[in-house]
């Protein structure tokens, strides 16, 4: 089974909620031994949490897989990592997407979609939590992902005149 790594960083940290961005990169080893790394993907969600951003990125990334893979997701969200590694989605599905307290699982629609996609494709999902090798780079570049022009372009067009007293 081919190994695929997905690195995800959310622009919102728990427990904050608001408009936020998430970025992910996928990486795998080709049959000739070279490493393939996807271009970074950025998404923006309104009224999101860190967990919702991570789940949305994971859902998007998993849809790109064409066949069954062993997938490791690298995320800073401890909750997402724990849920994946403890196989909570399987239990939640049996319990009607209710948690141990009988309340609806937060972001149950995304969890359900991910769970069913994994079942359909035969992919296996594991998680590693904490900062990963792309964390700093993603945090730096995420705000720049949709920049429409060089911020210095206007300065270059004007003549700067220094005035001394």
C-alpha positions as a Python dict, from the first residue, in 0.01 Angstrom:
ca = {
    (1, 'X'): (0, 0, 0),
    (2, 'X'): (139, 340, -99),
    (3, 'X'): (229, 574, 189),
    (4, 'X'): (98, 933, 171),
    (5, 'X'): (180, 1203, 425),
    (6, 'X'): (-48, 1504, 469),
    (7, 'X'): (88, 1806, 658),
    (8, 'X'): (-181, 2044, 786),
    (9, 'X'): (-154, 2377, 966),
    (10, 'X'): (-453, 2586, 1071),
    (11, 'X'): (-442, 2963, 1105),
    (12, 'X'): (-664, 2950, 1415),
    (13, 'X'): (-548, 2794, 1740),
    (14, 'X'): (-790, 2626, 1982),
    (15, 'X'): (-1019, 2738, 2144),
    (16, 'X'): (-1054, 3044, 1919),
    (17, 'X'): (-1336, 3066, 1665),
    (18, 'X'): (-1359, 3294, 1364),
    (19, 'X'): (-1267, 3334, 1000),
    (20, 'X'): (-957, 3132, 939),
    (21, 'X'): (-730, 2969, 687),
    (22, 'X'): (-579, 2626, 665),
    (23, 'X'): (-295, 2499, 449),
    (24, 'X'): (-189, 2148, 358),
    (25, 'X'): (82, 1974, 159),
    (26, 'X'): (76, 1611, 48),
    (27, 'X'): (393, 1406, 5),
    (28, 'X'): (463, 1055, -122),
    (29, 'X'): (746, 850, -265),
    (30, 'X'): (717, 760, -634),
    (31, 'X'): (792, 412, -765),
    (32, 'X'): (1128, 536, -898),
    (33, 'X'): (1226, 648, -546),
    (34, 'X'): (1185, 1024, -594),
    (35, 'X'): (969, 1224, -356),
    (36, 'X'): (657, 1394, -491),
    (37, 'X'): (530, 1695, -298),
    (38, 'X'): (205, 1865, -395),
    (39, 'X'): (171, 2239, -424),
    (40, 'X'): (34, 2389, -103),
    (41, 'X'): (-346, 2413, -89),
    (42, 'X'): (-510, 2692, 109),
    (43, 'X'): (-873, 2719, 214),
    (44, 'X'): (-1061, 2979, 409),
    (45, 'X'): (-1367, 2911, 627),
    (46, 'X'): (-1600, 3146, 811),
    (47, 'X'): (-1689, 3080, 1175),
    (48, 'X'): (-1433, 2802, 1199),
    (49, 'X'): (-1236, 2642, 1477),
    (50, 'X'): (-891, 2488, 1451),
    (51, 'X'): (-1046, 2142, 1442),
    (52, 'X'): (-1294, 2231, 1167),
    (53, 'X'): (-1015, 2380, 955),
    (54, 'X'): (-800, 2069, 996),
    (55, 'X'): (-1093, 1838, 912),
    (56, 'X'): (-1183, 2044, 602),
    (57, 'X'): (-823, 2023, 478),
    (58, 'X'): (-808, 1651, 551),
    (59, 'X'): (-1133, 1591, 362),
    (60, 'X'): (-1004, 1789, 65),
    (61, 'X'): (-671, 1606, 63),
    (62, 'X'): (-825, 1259, 93),
    (63, 'X'): (-1049, 1326, -207),
    (64, 'X'): (-735, 1364, -420),
    (65, 'X'): (-627, 1003, -362),
    (66, 'X'): (-700, 770, -654),
    (67, 'X'): (-658, 438, -472),
    (68, 'X'): (-614, 288, -125),
    (69, 'X'): (-322, 436, 66),
    (70, 'X'): (-172, 432, 413),
    (71, 'X'): (-217, 796, 510),
    (72, 'X'): (-44, 975, 796),
    (73, 'X'): (-179, 1318, 879),
    (74, 'X'): (55, 1557, 1062),
    (75, 'X'): (-140, 1816, 1257),
    (76, 'X'): (-96, 2039, 1559),
    (77, 'X'): (-450, 1956, 1673),
    (78, 'X'): (-418, 1707, 1957),
    (79, 'X'): (-793, 1640, 1952),
    (80, 'X'): (-795, 1545, 1583),
    (81, 'X'): (-490, 1323, 1627),
    (82, 'X'): (-638, 1149, 1930),
    (83, 'X'): (-973, 1094, 1756),
    (84, 'X'): (-806, 940, 1450),
    (85, 'X'): (-565, 716, 1642),
    (86, 'X'): (-832, 604, 1892),
    (87, 'X'): (-1075, 524, 1606),
    (88, 'X'): (-1347, 743, 1756),
    (89, 'X'): (-1527, 796, 1421),
    (90, 'X'): (-1607, 420, 1404),
    (91, 'X'): (-1761, 438, 1753),
    (92, 'X'): (-1943, 763, 1679),
    (93, 'X'): (-2100, 614, 1368),
    (94, 'X'): (-2233, 318, 1570),
    (95, 'X'): (-2371, 564, 1827),
    (96, 'X'): (-2545, 784, 1567),
    (97, 'X'): (-2268, 1046, 1571),
    (98, 'X'): (-2315, 1106, 1944),
    (99, 'X'): (-2022, 1134, 2183),
    (100, 'X'): (-1982, 949, 2514),
    (101, 'X'): (-2200, 1212, 2685),
    (102, 'X'): (-2481, 1157, 2434),
    (103, 'X'): (-2430, 1493, 2262),
    (104, 'X'): (-2383, 1536, 1887),
    (105, 'X'): (-2020, 1515, 1781),
    (106, 'X'): (-1887, 1855, 1677),
    (107, 'X'): (-1819, 1874, 1303),
    (108, 'X'): (-1995, 1539, 1264),
    (109, 'X'): (-2065, 1602, 894),
    (110, 'X'): (-1693, 1635, 817),
    (111, 'X'): (-1607, 1337, 1037),
    (112, 'X'): (-1875, 1131, 864),
    (113, 'X'): (-1753, 1227, 516),
    (114, 'X'): (-1393, 1141, 605),
    (115, 'X'): (-1494, 812, 765),
    (116, 'X'): (-1703, 703, 468),
    (117, 'X'): (-1440, 808, 215),
    (118, 'X'): (-1180, 598, 397),
    (119, 'X'): (-1418, 300, 400),
    (120, 'X'): (-1496, 339, 29),
    (121, 'X'): (-1133, 367, -81),
    (122, 'X'): (-984, 121, 166),
    (123, 'X'): (-733, 380, 285),
    (124, 'X'): (-599, 361, 639),
    (125, 'X'): (-552, 679, 844),
    (126, 'X'): (-310, 751, 1130),
    (127, 'X'): (-209, 1081, 1290),
    (128, 'X'): (99, 1246, 1435),
    (129, 'X'): (39, 1552, 1654),
    (130, 'X'): (251, 1851, 1734),
    (131, 'X'): (453, 2090, 1521),
    (132, 'X'): (576, 1927, 1201),
    (133, 'X'): (850, 2010, 952),
    (134, 'X'): (624, 2248, 756),
    (135, 'X'): (455, 2422, 1052),
    (136, 'X'): (664, 2738, 1058),
    (137, 'X'): (676, 2770, 681),
    (138, 'X'): (298, 2731, 655),
    (139, 'X'): (229, 2986, 928),
    (140, 'X'): (453, 3236, 746),
    (141, 'X'): (309, 3177, 397),
    (142, 'X'): (-59, 3117, 471),
    (143, 'X'): (-150, 3488, 488),
    (144, 'X'): (36, 3551, 161),
    (145, 'X'): (-132, 3274, -38),
    (146, 'X'): (-393, 3500, -197),
    (147, 'X'): (-188, 3819, -233),
    (148, 'X'): (-283, 3981, -564),
    (149, 'X'): (22, 4201, -612),
    (150, 'X'): (365, 4267, -477),
    (151, 'X'): (328, 4497, -177),
    (152, 'X'): (634, 4695, -291),
    (153, 'X'): (516, 4764, -646),
    (154, 'X'): (376, 5107, -562),
    (155, 'X'): (697, 5219, -392),
    (156, 'X'): (910, 5138, -697),
    (157, 'X'): (695, 5359, -920),
    (158, 'X'): (742, 5672, -713),
    (159, 'X'): (1051, 5878, -669),
    (160, 'X'): (1159, 5903, -309),
    (161, 'X'): (1298, 6241, -205),
    (162, 'X'): (1481, 6262, 124),
    (163, 'X'): (1455, 6592, 306),
    (164, 'X'): (1730, 6692, 549),
    (165, 'X'): (1711, 6972, 803),
}
